[in-house]
Amino acid sequence: MRARGEISALTRPSWEQALSELARRHAGVSYVELSDVAFVDVAGVTALAVTAMNLPDGRVVVENPPPQLPRVLEMFWPGLDRIEVAL
């Protein structure tokens, strides 16, 4: 999955729909490419974390996220091994 722009209150419905589709198609490892995302708010990171925690197995690899995403993950979900951040 690839996102671009900003993940905020205005775009959250689309983000959550994309994450639902990711979860539906998940088969061990899912990739989320965020190099074209300038900003993600805490609710957007929460949606990602909840999606990852609800997967039956495997993990989500988040590639090239904006700097606040790993900070928010570490702050609220330290040690969440279902998400791997690849900078």
Salt bridges, closest charged atoms under 4 A:
GLU21 OE2 - ARG24 NH2 2.74
GLU21 OE2 - ARG25 NE 2.37
ASP41 OD2 - ARG12 NH2 2.41
GLU84 OE1 - ARG59 NE 3.30
